[in-house]
Amino acid sequence: MKQQTFEPVTDAVVLREAMDMMAIGNVAVHRAQATNRALGIPNYYSIGGHVVSDRDIDNKNITSKP
């Protein structure tokens, strides 16, 4: 399926509102991830097209250190 093109935002007010919403969303995500870590619940990410949890990432870093 071909991706539709989009026009860049030229209205400064709309751009500011979008950036504010993104900032609020980022704060919410970081808080949720911190809560998950505190409760021992893994967070999942897509890295290079593969779904991995932060536990997988931490375990690889621990086992790969010399």
Phi and psi restraints in degrees (value plus and minus 20) as a CYANA .aco file:
   2 LYS   PHI     -98.9   -58.9
   2 LYS   PSI     114.0   154.0
   3 GLN   PHI     -92.6   -52.6
   3 GLN   PSI     114.0   154.0
   4 GLN   PHI     -96.4   -56.4
   4 GLN   PSI     122.8   162.8
   5 THR   PHI    -101.2   -61.2
   5 THR   PSI     136.5   176.5
   6 PHE   PHI    -150.1  -110.1
   6 PHE   PSI     137.2   177.2
   7 GLU   PHI    -114.5   -74.5
   7 GLU   PSI     118.9   158.9
   8 PRO   PHI     -85.3   -45.3
   8 PRO   PSI     132.5   172.5
   9 VAL   PHI     -96.0   -56.0
   9 VAL   PSI     106.0   146.0
  10 THR   PHI    -131.6   -91.6
  10 THR   PSI     -32.0     8.0
  11 ASP   PHI    -105.3   -65.3
  11 ASP   PSI      97.3   137.3
  12 ALA   PHI     -82.6   -42.6
  12 ALA   PSI     -55.1   -15.1
  13 VAL   PHI     -87.1   -47.1
  13 VAL   PSI     -64.4   -24.4
  14 VAL   PHI     -84.2   -44.2
  14 VAL   PSI     -62.5   -22.5
  15 LEU   PHI     -81.8   -41.8
  15 LEU   PSI     -64.1   -24.1
  16 ARG   PHI     -82.3   -42.3
  16 ARG   PSI     -63.1   -23.1
  17 GLU   PHI     -83.3   -43.3
  17 GLU   PSI     -61.2   -21.2
  18 ALA   PHI     -84.2   -44.2
  18 ALA   PSI     -61.1   -21.1
  19 MET   PHI     -87.0   -47.0
  19 MET   PSI     -57.7   -17.7
  20 ASP   PHI     -83.5   -43.5
  20 ASP   PSI     -63.1   -23.1
  21 MET   PHI     -84.5   -44.5
  21 MET   PSI     -59.1   -19.1
  22 MET   PHI     -85.0   -45.0
  22 MET   PSI     -60.4   -20.4
  23 ALA   PHI     -83.6   -43.6
  23 ALA   PSI     -62.2   -22.2
  24 ILE   PHI     -82.2   -42.2
  24 ILE   PSI     -63.6   -23.6
  25 GLY   PHI     -83.2   -43.2
  25 GLY   PSI     -60.8   -20.8
  26 ASN   PHI     -83.9   -43.9
  26 ASN   PSI     -60.8   -20.8
  27 VAL   PHI     -83.0   -43.0
  27 VAL   PSI     -63.5   -23.5
  28 ALA   PHI     -82.0   -42.0
  28 ALA   PSI     -62.0   -22.0
  29 VAL   PHI     -85.5   -45.5
  29 VAL   PSI     -64.0   -24.0
  30 HIS   PHI     -83.5   -43.5
  30 HIS   PSI     -59.1   -19.1
  31 ARG   PHI     -85.4   -45.4
  31 ARG   PSI     -62.7   -22.7
  32 ALA   PHI     -84.4   -44.4
  32 ALA   PSI     -60.5   -20.5
  33 GLN   PHI     -85.2   -45.2
  33 GLN   PSI     -60.4   -20.4
  34 ALA   PHI     -84.8   -44.8
  34 ALA   PSI     -59.9   -19.9
  35 THR   PHI     -84.3   -44.3
  35 THR   PSI     -63.7   -23.7
  36 ASN   PHI     -78.7   -38.7
  36 ASN   PSI     -65.3   -25.3
  37 ARG   PHI     -81.7   -41.7
  37 ARG   PSI     -62.0   -22.0
  38 ALA   PHI     -84.1   -44.1
  38 ALA   PSI     -52.3   -12.3
  39 LEU   PHI    -109.6   -69.6
  39 LEU   PSI     -23.3    16.7
  40 GLY   PHI      60.9   100.9
  40 GLY   PSI      -1.6    38.4
  41 ILE   PHI    -114.8   -74.8
  41 ILE   PSI     106.9   146.9
  42 PRO   PHI     -91.0   -51.0
  42 PRO   PSI     127.0   167.0
  43 ASN   PHI    -118.8   -78.8
  43 ASN   PSI     120.8   160.8
  44 TYR   PHI    -129.8   -89.8
  44 TYR   PSI     122.7   162.7
  45 TYR   PHI    -156.9  -116.9
  45 TYR   PSI     140.1   180.1
  46 SER   PHI    -126.8   -86.8
  46 SER   PSI      95.3   135.3
  47 ILE   PHI    -142.1  -102.1
  47 ILE   PSI      95.7   135.7
  48 GLY   PHI      41.8    81.8
  48 GLY   PSI      10.9    50.9
  49 GLY   PHI      63.3   103.3
  49 GLY   PSI     -17.8    22.2
  50 HIS   PHI    -133.1   -93.1
  50 HIS   PSI     114.9   154.9
  51 VAL   PHI    -103.5   -63.5
  51 VAL   PSI     104.9   144.9
  52 VAL   PHI    -153.9  -113.9
  52 VAL   PSI     135.9   175.9
  53 SER   PHI    -121.4   -81.4
  53 SER   PSI     141.3   181.3
  54 ASP   PHI     -86.6   -46.6
  54 ASP   PSI     -43.5    -3.5
  55 ARG   PHI     -85.7   -45.7
  55 ARG   PSI     -61.1   -21.1
  56 ASP   PHI     -81.3   -41.3
  56 ASP   PSI     -62.9   -22.9
  57 ILE   PHI     -84.4   -44.4
  57 ILE   PSI     -65.6   -25.6
  58 ASP   PHI     -83.1   -43.1
  58 ASP   PSI     -61.5   -21.5
  59 ASN   PHI     -85.2   -45.2
  59 ASN   PSI     -58.4   -18.4
  60 LYS   PHI     -86.8   -46.8
  60 LYS   PSI     -59.2   -19.2
  61 ASN   PHI     -86.6   -46.6
  61 ASN   PSI     -57.3   -17.3
  62 ILE   PHI     -89.6   -49.6
  62 ILE   PSI     -63.9   -23.9
  63 THR   PHI     -98.7   -58.7
  63 THR   PSI     -40.0     0.0
  64 SER   PHI    -112.2   -72.2
  64 SER   PSI     -25.0    15.0
  65 LYS   PHI     -95.5   -55.5
  65 LYS   PSI     121.4   161.4
